[in-house]
């Protein structure tokens, strides 16, 4: 009995996200469709493929497909021409291409269309590499190692534009060697690190485990590229065996004598289901004569294996965010945990990258488990909602203001997302009468909780309650601090025939028509428009009645001040006739200032009709003969400028 021999299983052993997703898609389609086939084996695992065949799902080649079949494209992906042929054959395509592989397809297509030669690190006969090349519209090459890369580069011209990427399961150490060489020889090349994070992590963990182990067992299909790479990585450090299942392990002569073995490590390729890994663990335990100490073995594994069930709250580490918004999470079990986009957040304005980041530890709720396939579906938004609802209840009790984003307009109001909770805001509590709810969508707003229903975890809030409180506070502060003569900023709120109402921030002030402009205006709208930002002067404050009178016209624009500064009695000036009366004519001196030319001051002789001599718009020279600033009157004379005007001369001498 080898009680001192330890067995450890790599945490990352087994299904990667892409394979996990592809297998799940197949089983789901089998539940609701007939005549389902996969284009090639869905994964490199005979056990899974055999189970699918028993359920009626065969792996077929392209030339075997018939019209009407549901054809599932495996996680390795296929070239563009295959999609075209499937459509021509009349197949119903279900694309289970791994999101990480799909990203490589997009890069290969985009860069080849730009004229780049695409260099791919990987196995040229692997389906994934064949699919990548199928998206290259120009020249492409595949290299297995640094030696092949050097040969390819030596055959290319310095003028060739290069794009370098890799198969998702390519050896990380080899990739680093190749990219270092490329950066040295062709610094202009565009290099994309497309090795799957899960693959790199699995290889690194297997390497670390192998460096401590006397024996490594790798479980996986012999046709699996990433499984073979795990074997290569581990062989550098210790004796390594590749098995497809536990039965093979029991038949291997290499594991008959384990007398000197003290540490056994187990890892598995991305196409290996969790149940096969567990069978290998159990077989190894039995071969070590540890059957009666099975629970001791379980205690060792308890460090890395946790029992999970629907509704359990767990913590997980984000390992990847794929292109379709799904988030992959490590929850410390042999399951691949994932969060669908709809279970990540209720905030429509946020992308997955805004909510979580790779390496971050987050709290989650288990929604669904599938131990056979090693899958667990998780939700972050439900944990957030539970915690968020506690904050909602506390805000109601404390009469506190919450912040949230308006998600959508619904019947009778809007939905605001705050702390992961949906809060209903009635229309009357969201916008003023006549306001448009649609204008709130996507905006961050402050609101208060009016009522909560803890049994149903529902809440009703009010945006206007916050606005009213803000206005009341601003109003109180205004009347405490404002004084006549203060110059303040405001916004034109409404316009009437007699003036303009300006929002001063909690208080509305009135600018009467006479205080809008020094000029004659027909209507206040000639001067300002609703929504204009204006600077006004407080004319008068009636705090008791809450009224504020304002002046918009500026003293520096006062035409009388301008006139007084520029003109005096005796000045000869040119004026424009603006109106004709029976007793004379009014002439504009400057904008806003008119003077009167009395009928007696138009000519030397008697004038019976002013219009016989003057007309509106006519410009004439006059002398300023009198200014009455109190009455705002100016007297002008044309006659004073005529030769021989003794009467005018006598008036001047006086």
C-alpha positions as CSV (number, residue, x, y, z in Angstrom):
1,X,0.0,0.0,0.0
2,X,1.5,3.3,-1.1
3,X,-0.2,5.6,1.4
4,X,2.5,8.3,1.0
5,X,2.0,8.7,-2.8
6,X,0.0,11.9,-3.6
7,X,-2.2,12.4,-6.7
8,X,-3.0,15.9,-7.8
9,X,-5.2,17.0,-10.7
10,X,-4.6,20.3,-12.6
11,X,-7.4,22.8,-12.0
12,X,-7.5,23.7,-15.7
13,X,-7.7,20.1,-16.9
14,X,-10.6,19.2,-19.3
15,X,-13.0,21.2,-21.4
16,X,-11.9,24.6,-22.5
17,X,-14.6,27.3,-23.1
18,X,-14.8,26.8,-26.9
19,X,-15.2,23.0,-26.7
20,X,-17.6,23.3,-23.7
21,X,-19.7,25.7,-25.7
22,X,-19.7,23.5,-28.9
23,X,-20.7,20.4,-27.0
24,X,-23.5,22.2,-25.2
25,X,-24.8,23.5,-28.5
26,X,-24.9,20.0,-30.0
27,X,-26.8,18.5,-27.0
28,X,-29.2,21.5,-27.0
29,X,-30.0,21.0,-30.7
30,X,-30.6,17.3,-30.2
31,X,-33.3,18.2,-27.8
32,X,-35.3,20.3,-30.2
33,X,-34.3,19.3,-33.8
34,X,-34.2,16.2,-36.0
35,X,-31.6,15.2,-38.5
36,X,-28.7,16.9,-36.7
37,X,-25.1,16.2,-37.8
38,X,-21.7,17.6,-37.1
39,X,-19.2,18.6,-39.7
40,X,-16.4,16.3,-38.6
41,X,-16.2,15.0,-34.9
42,X,-17.4,17.8,-32.6
43,X,-14.4,17.2,-30.4
44,X,-11.3,14.9,-30.4
45,X,-12.9,12.5,-27.9
46,X,-14.3,9.1,-28.9
47,X,-16.5,8.8,-25.8
48,X,-18.4,12.0,-26.5
49,X,-18.6,11.3,-30.2
50,X,-19.9,7.8,-29.5
51,X,-22.5,9.1,-27.1
52,X,-23.7,11.6,-29.7
53,X,-23.9,8.8,-32.4
54,X,-26.1,6.8,-30.0
55,X,-28.4,9.8,-29.8
56,X,-28.6,10.1,-33.6
57,X,-26.0,12.8,-34.3
58,X,-23.4,11.5,-36.7
59,X,-20.1,13.2,-37.7
60,X,-20.1,13.6,-41.5
61,X,-17.9,15.1,-44.2
62,X,-19.0,17.9,-46.5
63,X,-19.9,15.7,-49.4
64,X,-22.3,13.6,-47.2
65,X,-24.5,16.6,-46.3
66,X,-28.1,16.7,-47.6
67,X,-30.6,19.5,-47.9
68,X,-32.6,20.1,-44.8
69,X,-30.1,18.7,-42.4
70,X,-29.0,20.8,-39.3
71,X,-25.2,21.0,-39.7
72,X,-23.2,22.0,-36.6
73,X,-19.8,23.5,-37.4
74,X,-17.4,22.4,-34.6
75,X,-15.3,24.7,-32.4
76,X,-12.3,24.5,-34.8
77,X,-14.2,26.5,-37.4
78,X,-14.1,26.1,-41.2
79,X,-13.1,28.3,-44.1
80,X,-15.4,30.7,-45.9
81,X,-15.9,28.4,-48.9
82,X,-17.4,25.8,-46.6
83,X,-20.2,28.2,-45.5
84,X,-20.9,28.9,-49.2
85,X,-21.1,25.2,-50.0
86,X,-23.4,24.5,-47.0
87,X,-25.8,27.2,-48.1
88,X,-25.8,25.8,-51.7
89,X,-26.6,22.4,-50.4
90,X,-29.6,23.8,-48.4
91,X,-28.3,22.9,-45.0
92,X,-29.4,24.7,-41.8
93,X,-26.1,26.0,-40.4
94,X,-25.5,26.1,-36.6
95,X,-22.1,27.8,-36.0
96,X,-20.3,26.5,-32.9
97,X,-17.0,28.0,-33.8
98,X,-15.0,28.9,-30.7
99,X,-15.2,32.7,-30.2
100,X,-11.4,32.8,-30.0
101,X,-11.1,31.0,-33.3
102,X,-13.7,33.3,-34.8
103,X,-11.5,36.3,-33.8
104,X,-8.6,34.8,-35.7
105,X,-10.8,34.4,-38.8
106,X,-11.6,38.0,-38.7
107,X,-8.0,39.1,-38.3
108,X,-6.9,36.8,-41.2
109,X,-9.6,38.1,-43.4
110,X,-9.1,41.8,-42.6
111,X,-5.3,41.7,-42.9
112,X,-5.2,39.6,-46.1
113,X,-7.7,42.1,-47.6
114,X,-5.2,44.8,-46.7
115,X,-2.6,43.0,-48.8
116,X,-0.7,41.2,-45.9
117,X,0.9,37.8,-46.2
118,X,-0.5,35.8,-43.3
119,X,1.9,33.5,-41.3
120,X,0.2,31.0,-39.1
121,X,1.9,29.2,-36.2
122,X,0.5,25.7,-36.0
123,X,-0.2,22.3,-37.6
124,X,-1.0,22.8,-41.3
125,X,-3.1,19.6,-41.3
126,X,-5.2,20.6,-38.3
127,X,-8.8,21.6,-39.0
128,X,-8.5,24.9,-37.1
129,X,-5.5,25.9,-39.2
130,X,-7.3,24.8,-42.4
131,X,-10.2,27.0,-41.4
132,X,-8.0,30.0,-40.7
133,X,-6.4,29.7,-44.1
134,X,-9.9,29.5,-45.6
135,X,-10.3,33.1,-44.5
136,X,-7.1,34.4,-46.1
137,X,-7.8,36.0,-49.4
138,X,-4.2,36.2,-50.4
139,X,-1.0,34.3,-49.7
140,X,-0.6,32.4,-46.4
141,X,2.0,30.1,-44.9
142,X,2.0,27.7,-41.9
143,X,5.1,27.1,-39.7
144,X,5.3,24.4,-37.0
145,X,8.4,25.7,-35.3
146,X,11.2,28.3,-35.5
147,X,13.1,26.5,-38.2
148,X,10.1,26.5,-40.6
149,X,9.5,30.2,-39.8
150,X,13.1,31.1,-40.7
151,X,12.7,29.2,-44.0
152,X,9.5,31.1,-44.8
153,X,10.9,34.5,-43.9
154,X,14.0,33.9,-46.1
155,X,11.8,33.4,-49.1
156,X,9.9,36.6,-48.6
157,X,10.8,40.1,-49.8
158,X,11.4,42.9,-47.3
159,X,8.6,44.8,-49.1
160,X,6.0,42.1,-48.2
161,X,3.6,43.2,-45.5
162,X,3.3,40.4,-42.9
163,X,0.6,39.4,-40.4
164,X,1.6,36.8,-37.9
165,X,-0.9,34.8,-35.7
166,X,-1.2,31.3,-34.2
167,X,-3.4,28.4,-33.8
168,X,-5.2,28.7,-30.4
169,X,-3.5,25.6,-29.0
170,X,0.0,26.4,-30.2
171,X,2.8,25.8,-27.7
172,X,3.4,29.0,-25.7
173,X,7.1,28.6,-25.4
174,X,7.5,28.0,-29.1
175,X,5.4,31.1,-29.8
176,X,7.6,33.2,-27.7
177,X,10.7,32.0,-29.5
178,X,9.1,32.7,-32.9
179,X,7.8,36.1,-32.0
180,X,11.1,37.1,-30.6
181,X,12.8,36.2,-33.8
182,X,10.2,38.0,-35.9
183,X,10.5,41.2,-33.9
184,X,14.3,41.0,-34.5
185,X,14.2,40.3,-38.2
186,X,10.9,41.9,-39.3
187,X,9.9,44.6,-36.8
188,X,7.4,45.9,-39.3
189,X,5.3,42.7,-39.1
190,X,1.9,42.8,-37.3
191,X,1.9,40.1,-34.6
192,X,-1.3,38.9,-33.0
193,X,-1.0,36.7,-29.9
194,X,-4.0,34.4,-30.6
195,X,-3.1,31.5,-28.3
196,X,-6.2,30.8,-26.2
197,X,-5.7,32.0,-22.6
198,X,-7.1,28.6,-21.4
199,X,-4.6,26.8,-23.5
200,X,-1.6,28.8,-22.3
201,X,-2.8,28.5,-18.7
202,X,-3.4,24.7,-19.0
203,X,0.1,24.2,-20.5
204,X,1.8,26.3,-17.8
205,X,-0.1,24.5,-15.0
206,X,0.8,21.1,-16.5
207,X,4.5,22.2,-16.8
208,X,4.5,23.3,-13.1
209,X,2.8,20.1,-12.0
210,X,5.2,17.9,-14.1
211,X,8.2,19.6,-12.6
212,X,7.2,18.2,-9.2
213,X,5.8,14.9,-10.3
214,X,7.3,11.4,-10.8
215,X,4.6,10.6,-13.3
216,X,2.1,12.6,-15.3
217,X,-1.1,11.2,-16.8
218,X,-2.6,13.2,-19.6
219,X,-6.2,12.2,-20.5
220,X,-7.4,13.1,-24.0
221,X,-7.8,12.1,-27.6
222,X,-4.7,11.1,-29.5
223,X,-5.9,13.3,-32.4
224,X,-6.2,16.3,-30.2
225,X,-3.5,18.9,-30.9
226,X,-3.7,20.6,-27.5
227,X,-3.6,17.2,-25.8
228,X,-0.4,16.2,-27.7
229,X,1.1,19.6,-26.7
230,X,0.4,18.9,-23.0
231,X,2.3,15.6,-23.4
232,X,5.2,17.4,-25.0
233,X,5.3,20.0,-22.2
234,X,5.2,17.4,-19.5
235,X,7.8,15.0,-21.1
236,X,10.4,17.7,-20.6
237,X,10.2,17.1,-16.8
238,X,9.0,13.6,-16.0
239,X,7.7,10.3,-17.3
240,X,4.4,11.1,-19.1
241,X,1.6,8.8,-20.3
242,X,-1.3,9.6,-22.7
243,X,-4.6,7.8,-22.2
244,X,-8.0,8.3,-23.8
245,X,-9.8,6.7,-20.8
246,X,-9.3,4.9,-17.5
247,X,-9.5,1.4,-19.1
248,X,-6.3,2.2,-21.1
249,X,-4.5,3.2,-18.0
250,X,-5.2,-0.1,-16.3
251,X,-3.8,-2.0,-19.2
252,X,-0.5,-0.1,-19.5
253,X,2.6,-2.0,-18.3
254,X,4.3,1.4,-17.5
255,X,2.1,1.8,-14.4
256,X,2.3,-1.7,-12.9
257,X,5.3,-0.8,-10.7
258,X,4.7,2.4,-8.8
259,X,6.8,1.5,-5.8
260,X,9.1,4.5,-6.2
261,X,6.4,6.9,-7.2
262,X,5.6,9.6,-4.6
263,X,3.8,12.3,-6.7
264,X,1.4,11.7,-9.6
265,X,0.0,14.6,-11.6
266,X,-3.1,14.4,-13.9
267,X,-4.1,16.9,-16.6
268,X,-6.3,16.6,-19.6
269,X,-6.8,18.1,-23.0
270,X,-9.5,20.6,-23.9
271,X,-11.7,17.8,-25.4
272,X,-11.8,15.7,-22.3
273,X,-15.1,15.5,-20.3
274,X,-15.0,15.9,-16.6
275,X,-16.3,12.3,-16.0
276,X,-13.3,10.8,-17.9
277,X,-10.8,12.8,-15.7
278,X,-12.6,11.6,-12.6
279,X,-12.4,7.9,-13.8
280,X,-8.7,8.3,-14.4
281,X,-8.3,9.7,-10.9
282,X,-10.2,6.8,-9.4
283,X,-8.3,4.2,-11.5
284,X,-5.0,5.7,-10.3
285,X,-6.1,5.6,-6.7
286,X,-7.1,1.9,-7.0
287,X,-3.8,1.0,-8.7
288,X,-2.0,2.6,-5.7
289,X,-4.0,0.2,-3.5
290,X,-5.7,3.2,-1.9
291,X,-9.2,1.8,-2.3
292,X,-9.9,1.6,1.4
293,X,-8.4,5.1,1.8
294,X,-10.6,6.6,-0.9
295,X,-11.9,9.2,1.5
296,X,-8.3,10.3,2.3
297,X,-7.8,10.9,-1.4
298,X,-11.0,12.9,-1.5
299,X,-9.7,15.1,1.3
300,X,-6.7,15.9,-0.7
301,X,-8.8,16.7,-3.8
302,X,-11.2,18.8,-1.7
303,X,-8.8,21.7,-2.0
304,X,-9.6,21.9,-5.7
305,X,-13.0,20.2,-6.0
306,X,-16.2,21.8,-4.6
307,X,-19.7,20.5,-4.8
308,X,-22.0,22.9,-6.4
309,X,-25.8,23.1,-6.9
310,X,-28.4,25.5,-8.3
311,X,-28.8,28.5,-6.1
312,X,-25.4,28.3,-4.5
313,X,-23.4,31.5,-4.1
314,X,-19.8,31.1,-5.3
315,X,-16.8,33.3,-6.0
316,X,-15.0,32.9,-9.3
317,X,-12.1,34.4,-11.2
318,X,-12.8,35.8,-14.7
319,X,-10.6,34.0,-17.2
320,X,-11.9,35.3,-20.5
321,X,-14.4,37.6,-22.2
322,X,-15.3,36.3,-25.6
323,X,-16.5,38.2,-28.7
324,X,-20.2,37.4,-28.2
325,X,-20.3,38.8,-24.7
326,X,-20.1,35.5,-22.8
327,X,-17.8,35.6,-19.7
328,X,-15.8,32.5,-18.7
329,X,-15.2,32.0,-15.0
330,X,-13.0,29.7,-12.9
331,X,-15.0,28.8,-9.8
332,X,-12.4,26.3,-8.4
333,X,-14.2,23.2,-9.6
334,X,-13.8,20.9,-12.7
335,X,-16.6,22.8,-14.3
336,X,-16.3,25.4,-17.0
337,X,-18.3,28.3,-15.6
338,X,-19.8,30.9,-17.9
339,X,-22.1,33.9,-17.7
340,X,-24.4,34.7,-20.6
341,X,-24.6,38.4,-21.5
342,X,-28.1,38.6,-20.1
343,X,-26.9,37.4,-16.7
344,X,-24.0,39.8,-16.4
345,X,-25.7,43.1,-16.0
346,X,-29.1,44.8,-16.5
347,X,-27.4,48.0,-17.6
348,X,-27.8,48.2,-21.4
349,X,-25.2,51.0,-21.7
350,X,-22.3,48.8,-20.5
351,X,-20.2,46.2,-22.4
352,X,-18.9,43.1,-20.6
353,X,-15.5,44.8,-20.4
354,X,-17.1,47.7,-18.4
355,X,-18.5,45.3,-15.8
356,X,-15.7,42.7,-15.3
357,X,-12.1,42.3,-16.2
358,X,-9.9,39.2,-16.7
359,X,-8.3,38.2,-13.4
360,X,-11.1,39.8,-11.3
361,X,-12.8,37.8,-8.5
362,X,-16.5,38.2,-8.5
363,X,-19.5,36.8,-6.6
364,X,-22.0,34.7,-8.5
365,X,-25.1,32.6,-8.2
366,X,-25.3,29.1,-9.8
367,X,-28.2,28.9,-12.2
368,X,-27.7,25.5,-13.8
369,X,-25.1,22.6,-13.6
370,X,-24.3,19.7,-15.9
371,X,-21.7,17.5,-14.2
372,X,-21.6,15.1,-17.1
373,X,-20.4,17.8,-19.5
374,X,-18.6,19.8,-16.8
375,X,-20.7,22.9,-17.4
376,X,-22.1,25.4,-14.9
377,X,-24.2,28.5,-15.8
378,X,-23.8,31.5,-13.6
379,X,-25.3,34.9,-12.9
380,X,-23.6,38.0,-11.7
381,X,-26.6,40.4,-12.0
382,X,-28.7,38.3,-9.6
383,X,-26.1,38.6,-6.9
384,X,-25.8,42.3,-7.7
385,X,-29.6,42.7,-7.6
386,X,-29.8,41.0,-4.2
387,X,-27.1,43.3,-2.8
388,X,-28.5,46.2,-4.7
389,X,-32.0,45.7,-3.3
390,X,-30.6,46.0,0.2
391,X,-29.3,49.4,-0.8
392,X,-32.7,50.3,-2.3
393,X,-34.5,49.5,1.0
394,X,-31.9,51.4,3.0
395,X,-32.3,54.4,0.7
396,X,-36.1,54.4,1.3
397,X,-35.5,54.3,5.1
398,X,-32.9,57.0,5.0
399,X,-34.7,59.1,2.4
400,X,-31.4,59.1,0.5
401,X,-30.8,60.0,-3.2
402,X,-29.7,57.1,-5.5
403,X,-28.2,57.3,-8.9
404,X,-29.0,55.2,-11.9
405,X,-29.3,55.0,-15.7
406,X,-32.7,55.1,-17.4
407,X,-32.9,51.9,-19.4
408,X,-36.2,52.1,-21.2
409,X,-39.6,53.6,-21.5
410,X,-42.4,51.3,-20.4
411,X,-46.2,51.8,-20.0
412,X,-46.7,54.6,-17.6
413,X,-43.1,55.6,-17.0
414,X,-39.5,54.5,-17.2
415,X,-37.2,51.8,-15.8
416,X,-34.0,53.0,-14.0
417,X,-31.2,50.5,-13.3
418,X,-29.5,51.3,-9.9
419,X,-27.2,48.9,-8.1
420,X,-28.3,46.2,-10.4
421,X,-32.0,46.7,-9.5
422,X,-34.8,47.7,-11.8
423,X,-36.7,50.7,-10.3
424,X,-40.0,51.9,-11.9
425,X,-40.4,55.7,-12.2
426,X,-44.0,56.8,-13.0
427,X,-44.2,59.4,-15.8
428,X,-45.5,62.0,-13.4
429,X,-42.4,61.5,-11.3
430,X,-40.0,61.4,-14.2
431,X,-40.7,64.5,-16.3
432,X,-42.9,67.7,-16.1
433,X,-46.2,67.7,-17.8
434,X,-45.7,67.7,-21.5
435,X,-42.1,66.4,-21.1
436,X,-40.8,63.5,-23.3
437,X,-39.9,60.3,-21.5
438,X,-37.8,59.1,-24.5
439,X,-35.3,62.0,-23.8
440,X,-34.3,60.3,-20.5
441,X,-33.3,57.0,-22.0
442,X,-29.5,56.4,-21.5
443,X,-29.1,59.3,-19.1
444,X,-27.8,59.0,-15.5
445,X,-30.4,60.5,-13.1
446,X,-30.8,61.0,-9.4
447,X,-34.0,59.7,-7.7
448,X,-35.6,58.9,-4.4
449,X,-37.4,55.7,-3.5
450,X,-41.1,56.3,-2.9
451,X,-42.1,52.8,-2.0
452,X,-40.8,49.2,-1.9
453,X,-42.4,45.8,-2.0
454,X,-39.9,43.5,-0.3
455,X,-41.9,40.4,-1.0
456,X,-41.7,41.0,-4.8
457,X,-38.5,43.0,-4.6
458,X,-40.1,45.8,-6.5
459,X,-39.4,49.5,-6.0
460,X,-41.0,52.8,-7.2
461,X,-39.0,56.0,-7.4
462,X,-39.2,59.7,-8.3
463,X,-36.7,61.8,-10.3
464,X,-38.8,64.9,-9.8
465,X,-38.7,64.6,-6.0
466,X,-34.9,65.1,-6.2
467,X,-35.3,68.0,-8.6
468,X,-37.9,69.6,-6.4
469,X,-35.7,69.3,-3.3
470,X,-32.8,70.7,-5.3
471,X,-34.8,73.6,-6.5
472,X,-36.2,74.3,-3.0
473,X,-32.7,74.3,-1.5
474,X,-31.5,76.6,-4.3
475,X,-34.5,78.9,-3.8
476,X,-33.8,79.2,-0.1
477,X,-30.1,79.9,-0.7
478,X,-31.0,82.5,-3.4
479,X,-33.2,84.6,-1.1
480,X,-30.6,84.3,1.7
481,X,-27.7,85.6,-0.4
482,X,-29.0,87.6,-3.4
483,X,-29.3,91.4,-3.3
484,X,-30.4,94.1,-5.7
485,X,-27.6,95.0,-8.1
486,X,-26.2,91.5,-8.2
487,X,-25.2,90.2,-11.7
488,X,-26.2,86.5,-12.1
489,X,-26.5,83.8,-14.8
490,X,-29.9,82.3,-15.9
491,X,-31.7,80.5,-18.6
492,X,-34.7,81.8,-20.5
493,X,-37.7,79.7,-19.4
494,X,-40.6,81.3,-21.1
495,X,-41.6,84.4,-23.1
496,X,-44.8,86.5,-22.8
497,X,-46.0,89.7,-24.4
498,X,-44.9,91.7,-21.4
499,X,-41.6,90.2,-20.6
500,X,-39.3,87.2,-20.2
501,X,-39.1,84.7,-17.3
502,X,-35.6,83.6,-16.4
503,X,-34.7,80.4,-14.4
504,X,-32.1,81.5,-11.9
505,X,-31.7,78.0,-10.4
506,X,-34.7,77.4,-8.1
507,X,-36.2,80.8,-8.6
508,X,-37.8,82.4,-11.7
509,X,-37.2,86.1,-12.3
510,X,-39.1,88.5,-14.6
511,X,-37.4,90.8,-17.1
512,X,-40.1,93.2,-18.3
513,X,-40.2,94.3,-21.9
514,X,-38.9,97.8,-21.0
515,X,-35.9,96.2,-19.3
516,X,-34.9,93.9,-22.1
517,X,-33.4,96.4,-24.6
518,X,-32.7,100.1,-25.0
519,X,-34.1,99.9,-28.5
520,X,-37.7,99.9,-29.4
521,X,-38.8,96.3,-29.8
522,X,-42.1,94.9,-30.9
523,X,-42.0,91.7,-28.8
524,X,-39.6,90.2,-26.2
525,X,-38.8,87.3,-28.6
526,X,-37.0,89.8,-30.8
527,X,-34.3,89.9,-28.2
528,X,-34.1,86.4,-26.6
529,X,-35.3,82.8,-27.2
530,X,-36.4,80.1,-24.8
531,X,-33.3,78.2,-23.7
532,X,-30.9,81.1,-24.1
533,X,-28.2,81.5,-21.4
534,X,-28.4,85.1,-20.2
535,X,-26.6,87.4,-17.8
536,X,-29.0,89.6,-15.9
537,X,-28.9,92.2,-13.1
538,X,-31.3,91.9,-10.1
539,X,-33.5,95.0,-10.1
540,X,-35.6,94.3,-7.1
541,X,-36.3,91.3,-4.7
542,X,-39.6,90.6,-2.9
543,X,-38.6,87.6,-0.7
544,X,-41.9,87.6,1.1
545,X,-43.8,86.9,-2.1
546,X,-40.9,85.1,-3.9
547,X,-40.7,87.6,-6.7
548,X,-37.6,88.8,-8.5
549,X,-37.4,91.7,-11.0
550,X,-34.5,91.6,-13.5
551,X,-32.8,93.8,-16.0
552,X,-31.3,92.3,-19.2
553,X,-30.2,95.5,-21.0
554,X,-26.7,96.6,-20.0
555,X,-25.9,100.1,-18.7
556,X,-22.9,100.3,-21.0
557,X,-25.3,99.9,-23.9
558,X,-27.5,102.8,-22.7
559,X,-27.7,105.1,-25.8
560,X,-28.2,108.2,-23.6
561,X,-24.9,107.5,-21.9
562,X,-23.2,107.0,-25.3
563,X,-24.9,110.2,-26.6
564,X,-23.8,112.2,-23.5
565,X,-20.2,111.1,-24.0
566,X,-20.1,112.0,-27.7
567,X,-22.4,115.0,-28.3
568,X,-23.2,118.4,-26.9
569,X,-25.2,121.6,-27.8
570,X,-23.9,123.3,-30.8
571,X,-22.5,120.2,-32.5
572,X,-23.3,119.9,-36.2
573,X,-24.2,116.3,-37.1
574,X,-25.8,114.2,-39.9
575,X,-29.1,112.5,-39.0
576,X,-31.6,110.3,-40.7
577,X,-35.3,111.2,-40.8
578,X,-37.3,108.4,-39.2
579,X,-40.8,109.9,-39.0
580,X,-42.8,112.9,-40.2
581,X,-45.4,114.7,-38.1
582,X,-47.5,117.9,-38.6
583,X,-45.2,119.8,-36.3
584,X,-41.9,118.6,-37.5
585,X,-39.7,115.6,-38.1
586,X,-38.0,113.1,-35.8
587,X,-34.4,112.2,-36.8
588,X,-32.2,109.4,-35.5
589,X,-28.9,110.6,-34.1
590,X,-27.6,107.2,-33.0
591,X,-29.3,103.9,-32.5
592,X,-31.9,104.5,-29.8
593,X,-31.7,108.3,-29.7
594,X,-34.0,110.6,-31.8
595,X,-34.1,114.3,-31.9
596,X,-36.9,116.7,-33.1
597,X,-36.5,119.1,-36.0
598,X,-39.4,121.5,-35.3
599,X,-41.3,122.7,-38.4
600,X,-40.0,126.2,-37.6
601,X,-36.4,124.9,-37.8
602,X,-36.6,123.3,-41.2
603,X,-36.2,126.3,-43.5
604,X,-35.8,130.2,-43.5
605,X,-39.2,130.6,-45.0
606,X,-42.5,129.4,-43.6
607,X,-43.2,125.7,-44.0
608,X,-46.8,124.6,-44.2
609,X,-46.2,120.9,-44.9
610,X,-43.1,119.1,-43.5
611,X,-43.5,116.4,-46.1
612,X,-42.9,118.9,-48.9
613,X,-39.3,119.3,-47.8
614,X,-38.4,116.1,-45.8
615,X,-39.0,112.4,-46.3
616,X,-38.5,109.3,-44.2
617,X,-35.0,107.8,-44.7
618,X,-33.5,111.1,-45.9
619,X,-30.2,112.2,-44.4
620,X,-29.7,115.9,-43.5
621,X,-27.2,118.0,-41.6
622,X,-28.5,119.6,-38.4
623,X,-27.2,121.5,-35.3
624,X,-28.0,120.4,-31.8
625,X,-29.7,123.4,-30.3
626,X,-31.0,121.9,-27.0
627,X,-30.6,118.8,-24.8
628,X,-33.0,118.0,-21.9
629,X,-31.6,114.8,-20.2
630,X,-34.4,114.8,-17.6
631,X,-37.1,114.7,-20.2
632,X,-34.9,112.7,-22.7
633,X,-35.5,115.4,-25.4
634,X,-33.2,116.8,-28.0
635,X,-33.9,119.7,-30.3
636,X,-32.3,119.9,-33.7
637,X,-32.2,122.7,-36.4
638,X,-31.6,122.6,-40.1
639,X,-32.4,126.3,-40.3
640,X,-29.5,127.2,-38.0
641,X,-27.1,126.0,-40.7
642,X,-28.6,128.1,-43.5
643,X,-26.8,131.3,-44.6
644,X,-28.3,134.6,-43.5
645,X,-30.4,133.1,-40.8
646,X,-30.4,136.1,-38.5
647,X,-33.0,134.6,-36.3
648,X,-30.9,131.6,-35.6
649,X,-27.8,133.8,-35.2
650,X,-29.7,135.9,-32.7
651,X,-30.8,132.8,-30.8
652,X,-27.2,131.7,-30.6
653,X,-26.0,135.1,-29.3
654,X,-28.6,135.0,-26.6
